[in-house]
């Protein structure tokens, strides 16, 4: 009663207060949760805390959880070489009610694990999907975003357009490259393999190296579309070292305006991903799934 703030007689309160302070007593949250009305807890699984887009998404989810009195657990499943199934076991053991997942590569073994896990705990997969998944997915329109960005460069008069993108094992990069290809094809511009360079999506140094290769070509591009923030930044560094100005010598389109706008390259055009909408929709879908399998009397969502 003392710990829950319920009124006690003054002499009893003083005795309990003295004992609590002397013993350094702390509440056991999980034990308390078992005795109180149900509460909701969700987990967000991201790849790496250093991955800026996912970190900013996490910031949005954290705010939504705070304002709705929901506990949030965060797991970086690509860190420390811990097997994916170990993370799923941890989630099951911590009374988590639902999970939002960022997954880079959805192979058959991983899909099987997620499908088995989602039989017990609702799952929403963010920014990727597979027809084999039994879970909901909330996706960005990467194809049309890339198509429009490439079309923008074409409308500016460019015909020699370079592309820095990521592994085609990732759905987002598959769709972004497909969108760029479609824009080129629609405008009758040949797709040049020597203008398309693949790199690690999270490493600026790799993008820098690929940009240097691109501009060592006998006939380099006049514009480059980089498919992530890190690729954009690596490209910018390469152009600076090559003494090429943006946009006078080379036009650049990148991704993630919220990151580039305060950087050292104010003349870079960027695809502005709807991060807030992605977070809100995935949050709403996950909470809806949780509520459909379990009633929460202590929350007003």
VENPE-V825082 format. One record per run of one state. SS is the DSSP state (H for helix, E for strand, C for the rest). FROM is the first residue (numbers start at 1). LEN is the number of residues. If there is no record, write none. Layout:
((SS/FROM/LEN) (SS/FROM/LEN))
//
This chain:
((C/1/9) (H/10/14) (C/24/5) (H/29/7) (C/36/5) (E/41/6) (C/47/5) (H/52/16) (C/68/3) (E/71/6) (C/77/7) (H/84/10) (C/94/4) (E/98/4) (C/102/6) (H/108/10) (C/118/4) (E/122/5) (C/127/9) (E/136/3) (C/139/3) (H/142/14) (C/156/5) (E/161/5) (C/166/5) (H/171/16) (C/187/6) (H/193/3) (E/196/3) (C/199/5) (H/204/11) (C/215/8) (E/223/4) (C/227/2) (H/229/13) (C/242/9) (E/251/5) (C/256/1) (H/257/4) (C/261/8) (E/269/3) (C/272/3) (H/275/19) (C/294/8))
//
